[in-house]
Amino acid sequence: MPRYTAHVRNEWLAIPCRDTKNTIQWLGIEALKRYIKNKPDNGGITSVKDTRFVVRRCQGLGLLDADDTIEDVLENNDFVELAIEGDTMSPDFIPCQPGVSHITAAYREPEEFIALDGNSLSSNDLVNLGRGLYKIKLTSEAEHKVVQSRELLDTIVKENKVVYGITTGFGKFARTVIPVSKLKELQENLVRSHSAGVGNPLSPERTRMLLALRINVLAKGHSGISLETLHAMIQAFNASCLSFVPEKGTVGASGDLAPLSHLALGLMGEGKMWSPKSGWADAKYVLEAHGLKPISLRPKEGLALINGTQMITSLGAEAVERAQAIAQQADIIAALTLEVLKGTTKAFDSDIHALRPHPGQIEVALRFRSLLDSDHHPSSIAESHRFCDRVQDAYTMRCCPQVHGVVNDTIKFVQNIINTEINSATDNPMVFAERGETISGGNFHGEYPAKALDFLAIAVHELASISERRIERLCNPSLSELPAFLVTEGGLNSGFMIAHCTAASLVSENKVLCHPSSVDSLSTSAATEDHVSMGGWAARKSLRVIEHVEQGPGLKTGSCLQISRPCTDYSLIKRSGRWLNRTLTSMGQSTSLSLVLSAPLPFLSSLLRLPENVSGLTEP
């Protein structure tokens, strides 16, 4: 059955529609009825009949005609805004435009499972969980550990012992002992008060990652969570019931308190929640629509849900996986550029790199030889300058193994830290069932992933920086021996002139974003938490840097040059460029260059699926 999500004032309402021949007016009235029904005071509306409104698309805020049929102007799962007359004149009225990532036309529930034990999840697994490719279940060993740690917590409560976060307040209030009768209220108040984030919500993919990672950490059995609560979290994940989690608000110690509190708040049936079936709505209604009940927190469970580095780490997992793909693509595009500029492969000789045996440098040089070696993969371009008088190339071509190599090594370094963090217990206090005690520590501090992700941003930026310099060599006819700005009829057409400006703009933005976040610290919680990591911003800006590098024409322009100087044989370079040659035939005055620059994206992704001797490390 088609469903539509309507935004009425501050509420999201899922509207099922049995007959899409109903009008937009019907949709608006139905949304208004549901809004009144779910508000204790009827939302201040006395009569549906007397209420005047207009309906707009959320994306773009296009006005919809009340007499149009739904099927003519909307698609299944579209989002609409119901603007009530009078509200639009209020300074508090802000039309809502949800992110495209929250508008899902089709969702296929996964059939396969990943069994979590708290010890063996990888960054790649986590990204796939975020994409909705798998459901989650626990191993029997993990369930046993969770039960043991909870039994110890129940004993502590029963014996009325004073333990931080279980029978005391938090932060500055750590010395305030809480009566047993209020321990449940203590945990609920903790989640509510700490749900203080701001900004846009995380995308469904990132919220899934955040929830999956928190489940994995709790599965280690050192948090004191009950098995019942953990199973409820898993059920919510498997149904893709995702809390509203603002992207800003964490300082990365004591863990990612604000975002994880928002995650927990939705699971408690409070705040907003999203699912592919319901769209945005009150969390209790989304859970109810999927046959789920809000979790009821026991002593320490609120703290167990919100204390950890999972926001930093889950975003870091996405960043490192995307960085890996970029690094491989950058090697291929650089090789294409070298080929077109008649560069020499002598600088990639294995004996040179054996004298400076950094693993990444050796790896990149080997990949270049696999792509460009003239003896094993003859290319008309390579043959044309095999015995040319050029002694050496510019640094941007000759030093690719050294520059790209350290990026590869950095990515692996960061991935090791992220994978360790993914499978680490980062709560406080830690529960040691085998020792029969809880111990306060500092595993919640996000300095490890914060420093690593600052480093990742700096490294990945360098791929765009060196690539932007290669664009200059490609577009400058005095350096490339190609038509100026890679276009015919120069003057009438400007070619890649402004594409170079776009690349320079993105590189310049990245230089600012590469300033380390983790060098900053501000004392919080009345100087109790007097050193923090600022890892949340380190993670978010590393993703922004990566996005700029992915978008940058520097990773694409080299491919486009296959049009200007095509191969005439079956070299590996031509095989790599076949998709592009079919797609981009010419760039005339009527062509929007943004379309040309975006076209190679599937081409770049496809290169990673070519035979091993193209994208891998096998010698020719």
C-alpha positions in Angstrom: 0.0 0.0 0.0 1.4 3.4 -0.9 2.4 5.6 2.1 3.2 9.3 2.4 4.8 11.2 5.2 3.2 14.6 6.1 4.8 17.2 8.3 2.3 19.1 10.3 3.8 21.8 12.6 6.5 19.8 14.5 5.1 16.4 13.9 5.7 13.7 11.2 2.7 11.6 10.3 2.7 8.4 8.2 -0.4 8.4 5.9 -1.4 5.1 4.2 -3.3 5.6 1.0 -5.5 2.8 -0.3 -6.6 4.7 -3.3 -4.0 7.0 -5.1 -6.9 8.5 -7.0 -7.7 10.5 -3.9 -6.9 14.1 -4.1 -4.2 16.2 -2.5 -7.0 17.8 -0.5 -7.9 14.4 0.9 -4.2 13.8 1.9 -4.1 17.2 3.7 -7.4 16.5 5.6 -6.2 13.0 6.6 -2.9 14.4 7.9 -4.8 17.1 9.8 -7.1 14.5 11.4 -4.2 12.4 12.5 -2.4 15.4 13.9 -5.5 16.3 16.0 -6.0 12.7 17.1 -2.5 12.4 18.4 -2.4 15.7 20.3 -3.9 15.9 23.8 -5.1 19.4 23.2 -6.1 18.7 19.6 -3.0 20.8 18.7 -5.0 23.9 19.3 -7.2 23.1 16.3 -11.0 23.2 16.9 -12.3 22.0 13.6 -10.8 20.3 10.6 -13.5 21.8 8.4 -12.7 25.3 9.4 -8.9 24.9 9.0 -7.4 26.3 5.8 -4.1 24.9 4.6 -1.9 24.3 1.6 0.2 21.2 0.8 3.7 21.4 -0.5 6.4 19.0 -1.4 9.1 18.9 1.3 11.8 18.7 -1.3 11.9 22.2 -3.0 8.6 23.2 -1.3 6.7 23.1 -4.6 3.0 23.9 -4.1 0.6 21.1 -4.8 -2.9 21.7 -6.3 -5.6 20.5 -3.9 -7.6 19.1 -6.8 -4.8 17.0 -8.3 -4.9 13.3 -7.7 -2.1 11.8 -5.5 -1.0 9.4 -8.3 -0.5 12.3 -10.7 1.9 14.4 -8.5 3.4 12.2 -5.8 5.3 8.9 -5.7 5.2 6.3 -3.0 7.0 7.4 0.2 7.0 11.1 -0.8 7.3 13.7 1.9 4.8 16.6 2.0 4.4 19.8 4.2 1.0 20.8 5.5 1.2 24.6 6.0 -1.8 25.8 8.1 -3.0 29.3 7.5 -1.8 31.6 10.2 1.2 29.4 11.0 3.0 30.7 7.9 2.9 34.3 9.3 4.5 33.2 12.6 8.3 33.7 13.0 8.4 30.2 14.4 7.2 28.6 11.2 10.1 27.0 9.3 9.2 24.7 6.3 10.8 21.3 6.7 13.0 19.8 4.0 14.2 16.4 5.0 17.5 15.1 3.6 17.3 13.1 0.5 18.8 10.2 2.4 15.6 10.0 4.5 13.3 9.6 1.5 13.3 6.0 0.6 11.1 4.9 -2.3 11.9 1.2 -1.9 13.3 -0.8 0.9 14.2 -4.5 0.8 14.5 -6.1 4.2 17.7 -8.1 4.4 17.6 -11.9 4.9 21.2 -12.6 6.0 22.5 -12.1 9.5 25.8 -11.0 11.1 26.4 -12.6 14.5 27.9 -10.1 16.9 30.2 -11.1 19.7 31.8 -7.8 20.5 35.2 -9.0 19.3 35.2 -9.6 15.5 33.3 -6.8 13.7 35.2 -5.0 11.0 34.8 -1.5 9.5 33.6 -3.2 6.2 31.0 -5.2 8.2 29.8 -2.1 9.9 29.4 -0.1 6.7 27.4 -3.0 5.2 25.2 -3.1 8.3 24.7 0.6 7.7 23.6 0.0 4.2 20.9 -2.4 5.4 22.5 -5.5 3.9 22.3 -7.6 7.0 20.3 -8.1 10.2 21.9 -8.7 13.6 21.9 -11.5 16.1 24.1 -12.4 19.1 26.3 -15.3 19.5 25.5 -17.6 22.4 28.8 -16.8 24.1 28.0 -13.1 24.0 24.5 -13.7 25.5 26.1 -15.6 28.3 28.5 -12.8 29.1 25.7 -10.2 29.0 23.7 -12.2 31.5 26.6 -12.6 33.8 27.4 -8.9 33.9 23.8 -8.1 34.5 23.6 -10.5 37.4 26.5 -8.7 39.1 24.7 -5.3 38.6 21.5 -6.6 40.1 23.5 -7.9 43.1 25.1 -4.4 43.6 21.6 -2.8 43.5 20.2 -5.4 45.9 23.0 -4.9 48.4 22.6 -1.1 48.1 26.3 -0.6 47.4 27.5 2.9 46.3 28.8 2.6 42.7 29.2 5.4 40.2 26.5 5.6 37.6 24.5 2.8 39.3 23.5 4.2 42.6 25.0 7.7 42.3 24.6 10.8 40.0 26.9 11.5 37.1 29.8 13.8 36.4 29.9 16.6 39.0 27.1 14.7 40.9 29.1 11.5 41.3 29.1 11.8 45.1 25.3 12.2 45.2 23.8 8.9 46.3 20.4 8.1 44.8 17.7 6.1 46.6 16.9 2.7 45.3 13.4 3.7 44.6 14.6 6.3 42.1 17.3 4.3 40.2 15.0 3.7 37.2 14.1 7.4 37.1 17.8 8.3 37.4 18.6 6.4 34.1 15.6 7.8 32.3 16.5 11.4 33.4 20.1 10.8 32.3 19.0 10.0 28.7 16.5 12.8 28.5 18.9 15.5 29.9 21.8 14.4 27.7 19.7 14.4 24.5 21.0 17.9 23.8 22.4 17.6 20.3 21.8 20.0 17.4 22.0 20.1 13.7 20.7 17.8 10.9 19.9 14.2 11.7 22.3 11.5 10.8 21.3 9.7 7.6 19.6 6.3 8.0 22.8 4.6 6.9 24.9 6.3 9.6 22.2 5.8 12.3 22.2 2.1 11.5 25.9 2.0 11.9 25.7 3.9 15.2 23.1 1.5 16.5 24.8 -1.6 15.3 28.1 -0.5 16.8 26.6 0.2 20.2 25.0 -3.3 20.1 28.4 -4.8 19.3 30.0 -3.0 22.2 27.3 -4.0 24.6 27.6 -7.6 23.4 31.1 -7.7 25.0 29.4 -8.2 28.4 31.2 -5.4 30.3 28.4 -2.8 30.3 25.8 -4.3 32.6 23.0 -4.1 30.0 20.3 -6.7 30.4 19.8 -9.3 27.7 16.1 -8.2 27.4 17.1 -4.6 26.6 19.9 -5.7 24.2 17.4 -7.9 22.3 15.0 -4.9 22.1 17.8 -2.9 20.5 18.5 -5.7 18.0 14.8 -5.9 17.1 14.7 -2.1 16.4 17.8 -2.4 14.2 16.4 -5.3 12.3 13.2 -3.4 11.7 15.3 -0.3 10.7 13.6 1.8 13.4 16.1 4.6 13.7 16.1 7.4 16.2 16.5 11.1 15.4 20.2 11.6 16.1 21.6 15.2 15.5 25.0 15.2 14.1 26.5 17.9 16.4 26.9 18.0 20.1 29.6 15.5 21.1 33.0 16.5 22.5 34.3 12.9 22.4 34.7 12.4 26.2 32.9 11.1 28.2 32.2 9.3 25.0 29.6 10.6 22.5 27.0 11.4 25.1 24.6 13.6 23.2 24.2 11.5 20.0 24.0 8.2 21.9 21.4 9.7 24.2 19.3 10.7 21.2 19.7 7.1 19.9 18.5 5.7 23.3 15.7 8.3 23.6 14.0 6.9 20.5 14.3 3.4 21.7 12.6 4.6 24.9 9.7 5.7 22.7 10.4 9.4 23.1 11.5 11.9 20.5 11.4 11.3 16.8 12.1 8.1 14.9 12.3 7.0 11.2 11.7 3.8 9.4 11.3 2.9 5.7 7.7 2.0 6.4 6.6 5.0 8.5 9.0 7.8 7.6 9.4 10.4 10.4 7.0 10.1 13.3 6.9 10.0 17.1 9.1 7.2 18.2 6.4 5.4 20.1 4.2 5.2 17.0 7.0 4.0 14.8 7.9 1.2 17.3 4.2 0.3 17.6 3.8 0.1 13.9 6.6 -2.5 13.8 5.1 -4.5 16.8 7.9 -3.3 19.1 7.7 -1.9 22.6 9.8 1.0 24.1 12.6 -0.2 26.2 12.3 0.2 30.0 15.6 1.1 31.6 16.9 -0.7 34.6 19.7 0.6 36.9 22.8 1.6 34.9 21.2 0.8 31.5 20.9 4.5 30.6 24.6 5.0 31.2 25.3 1.8 29.4 23.5 3.0 26.3 25.1 6.5 26.1 28.7 6.1 27.3 31.1 5.3 24.5 32.9 6.4 21.3 30.5 4.9 18.8 29.6 8.1 17.0 33.3 8.9 16.3 34.0 5.3 15.4 31.0 4.5 13.2 31.6 7.7 11.1 35.3 6.8 11.1 34.5 3.3 9.7 32.7 4.9 6.8 35.5 7.3 6.3 38.2 4.7 6.2 36.3 2.4 3.8 35.6 5.3 1.4 39.3 6.4 1.7 40.4 2.9 0.6 38.3 3.1 -2.6 39.6 6.6 -3.3 43.2 5.5 -2.9 42.8 2.8 -5.5 40.9 5.1 -7.9 43.6 7.8 -7.5 46.3 5.3 -8.7 44.3 4.4 -11.8 43.5 8.0 -12.7 47.1 9.1 -12.2 48.2 6.2 -14.4 45.7 7.4 -17.1 47.1 10.9 -16.8 50.7 9.8 -17.1 49.8 7.8 -20.2 48.1 10.7 -21.9 50.9 13.1 -21.0 53.5 10.8 -22.4 55.2 10.2 -19.1 57.8 7.6 -18.5 57.4 4.5 -16.3 61.1 4.4 -15.4 60.4 6.1 -12.0 58.4 3.0 -11.0 61.2 0.6 -11.4 61.1 -2.0 -8.5 64.8 -1.5 -7.7 64.2 2.2 -6.9 61.5 1.4 -4.4 63.3 -1.5 -2.9 65.8 1.1 -1.6 63.0 2.9 0.3 60.8 0.0 1.3 57.7 1.7 2.7 54.9 -0.8 2.1 52.5 1.8 0.5 55.2 3.1 -1.8 56.1 -0.4 -3.0 52.4 -1.2 -3.5 51.6 1.9 -5.5 54.7 1.5 -7.7 53.7 -2.1 -8.4 50.2 -1.0 -9.3 51.6 1.6 -11.8 53.8 -1.0 -13.4 50.8 -3.3 -13.7 48.8 -0.6 -15.4 51.5 1.0 -17.6 54.3 -1.6 -18.3 55.0 -1.4 -22.0 56.6 -4.8 -22.5 53.7 -6.8 -21.0 50.7 -4.6 -21.9 51.7 -2.8 -25.2 50.1 0.7 -25.6 50.4 2.8 -28.7 51.0 5.8 -26.5 53.6 4.1 -24.4 55.4 2.8 -27.5 55.4 6.2 -29.0 57.7 7.6 -26.3 59.5 4.5 -25.2 62.8 5.9 -26.5 62.0 9.6 -26.2 64.5 12.3 -25.1 62.6 13.1 -21.9 64.8 12.2 -18.9 62.3 12.6 -16.1 58.8 13.8 -15.4 57.4 16.5 -13.1 57.0 15.5 -9.4 53.2 15.2 -9.8 53.8 12.1 -12.0 57.2 10.9 -11.0 56.5 10.9 -7.2 53.1 9.2 -7.3 54.4 6.1 -5.4 55.9 8.3 -2.7 52.8 10.6 -2.3 50.1 8.0 -2.9 52.1 5.4 -1.0 52.0 7.3 2.3 48.2 7.8 1.9 47.8 4.0 1.5 49.9 3.4 4.7 48.0 6.0 6.6 44.6 4.5 5.6 45.8 1.1 6.9 47.1 2.7 10.1 43.8 4.4 10.7 41.8 1.3 9.8 43.7 -0.7 12.5 42.8 1.9 15.1 39.1 2.0 14.0 38.8 -1.8 13.9 40.3 -2.0 17.4 37.9 0.7 18.6 34.9 -1.1 17.0 35.6 -4.1 19.2 36.5 -2.2 22.4 34.5 -1.7 25.6 34.3 2.0 26.1 31.9 2.3 29.0 32.4 3.7 32.5 32.3 2.0 34.9 33.4 -1.3 33.5 31.7 -4.4 34.8 33.9 -7.5 35.4 31.6 -10.3 36.3 34.5 -12.8 36.7 36.1 -10.5 39.3 32.8 -9.6 40.9 33.5 -5.9 40.7 33.0 -2.7 38.7 35.9 -0.4 38.0 35.9 3.2 36.9 38.3 4.1 34.1 38.7 6.2 31.0 38.0 4.0 28.0 35.3 6.4 26.9 37.9 9.0 25.9 37.9 9.4 22.1 41.5 10.5 21.6 42.5 7.4 19.6 39.9 7.6 16.8 40.0 11.5 17.0 43.8 11.6 16.3 43.5 8.9 13.7 40.7 10.6 11.7 42.5 13.9 11.8 45.5 12.0 10.2 43.2 10.4 7.7 41.8 13.7 6.5 45.3 15.1 6.0 46.4 12.0 4.1 43.4 11.8 1.8 43.5 15.5 1.0 46.9 15.0 -0.5 45.4 12.9 -3.3 43.3 15.8 -4.4 46.2 18.3 -3.9 48.6 16.4 -6.2 45.7 15.7 -8.6 44.8 19.3 -8.9 48.4 20.0 -10.0 48.1 17.3 -12.7 45.0 19.1 -14.0 47.2 22.2 -14.5 49.6 20.1 -16.6 46.7 18.6 -18.5 45.0 21.9 -19.3 48.1 23.9 -20.0 49.0 23.4 -23.7 52.6 24.4 -23.1 52.9 21.4 -20.7 50.6 18.8 -22.2 50.9 19.2 -26.0 47.1 18.9 -25.9 44.5 21.5 -26.9 44.2 24.2 -24.3 41.7 23.2 -21.6 41.1 19.9 -23.5 38.6 21.4 -25.9 38.3 21.8 -29.6 37.5 25.3 -31.0 39.1 27.0 -28.0 37.8 30.4 -27.4 34.3 29.5 -28.6 34.4 26.8 -26.0 36.2 27.1 -22.7 36.6 23.4 -21.9 38.0 22.4 -18.5 39.0 26.0 -17.6 36.5 26.3 -14.7 36.7 22.6 -13.9 40.3 23.4 -12.8 38.9 26.3 -10.6 36.4 23.8 -9.1 39.3 21.5 -8.2 41.3 24.3 -6.7 38.3 25.4 -4.7 37.8 22.0 -3.2 41.5 21.6 -2.4 41.5 25.0 -0.7 38.4 24.1 1.4 40.2 20.8 2.4 43.2 22.7 3.6 41.1 24.5 6.2 39.3 21.2 7.1 42.6 19.5 7.6 43.3 21.6 10.7 43.3 19.0 13.4 40.2 18.9 15.6 41.8 16.8 18.3 44.4 19.5 19.2 41.5 21.3 20.8 40.1 20.6 24.3 37.6 22.5 26.5 36.9 21.6 30.1 33.3 20.5 30.7 31.1 19.3 33.5 32.4 21.8 36.1 36.0 20.7 35.4 35.2 17.0 36.2 35.6 16.2 32.5 38.5 18.6 32.0 40.1 17.1 28.8 38.1 16.0 25.8 39.0 14.7 22.3 36.7 16.7 20.0 36.6 13.5 18.0 33.0 14.0 16.7 34.2 16.9 14.6 37.3 15.1 13.6 35.1 12.3 12.2 32.6 14.6 10.5 35.2 16.8 8.8 37.2 13.7 7.6 34.1 12.7 5.8 33.8 16.2 4.3 37.4 16.0 3.1 36.7 12.6 1.6 33.6 13.9 -0.1 35.5 16.7 -1.7 38.2 14.4 -2.9 35.5 12.1 -4.4 33.8 15.0 -6.1 37.0 16.7 -7.3 37.5 16.8 -11.0 41.1 15.9 -10.2 40.0 12.3 -10.0 38.1 12.4 -13.2 39.7 14.7 -15.7 42.5 12.3 -16.5 39.9 9.8 -17.6 38.2 12.3 -19.9 41.5 12.7 -21.7 41.0 9.4 -23.3 38.6 11.3 -25.6 41.3 13.8 -26.6 44.0 11.2 -27.3 42.4 7.8 -27.5 44.3 4.5 -27.5 44.3 2.5 -30.7 45.0 -0.9 -29.2 43.9 -3.1 -26.3 46.1 -1.9 -23.5 45.0 -2.2 -19.9 44.6 1.6 -19.9 42.1 1.4 -22.8 40.2 -1.4 -21.0 40.0 0.9 -18.0 38.7 3.7 -20.1 36.2 1.8 -22.3 33.1 2.8 -20.3 34.1 6.5 -20.4 34.8 6.4 -24.2 31.3 5.1 -24.7 29.8 7.7 -22.5 31.7 10.9 -23.3 32.1 11.5 -27.0 32.6 15.2 -27.2 32.3 18.4 -25.2 30.6 21.1 -27.2 29.3 24.5 -26.3 25.9 23.1 -25.3 27.3 20.6 -22.8 27.0 21.3 -19.1 30.4 20.4 -17.7 29.0 19.4 -14.4 27.3 16.5 -16.2 30.6 15.5 -17.8 32.4 15.6 -14.5 29.8 13.5 -12.7 29.6 10.9 -15.5 32.9 9.0 -14.6 31.7 8.1 -11.1 30.3 4.6 -12.1 33.4 4.2 -14.3 35.7 4.8 -11.3 33.7 2.3 -9.2 33.9 -0.3 -12.0 37.6 -0.1 -12.1 37.8 -1.7 -8.6 36.1 -4.8 -10.1 38.5 -5.2 -13.0 40.9 -8.2 -13.0 43.6 -8.3 -10.3 46.4 -7.2 -12.6 44.5 -3.9 -13.1 43.3 -2.8 -9.6 45.4 -5.3 -7.6 49.0 -5.9 -7.0 50.0 -8.8 -9.4 53.2 -8.1 -11.4 52.6 -8.2 -15.2 
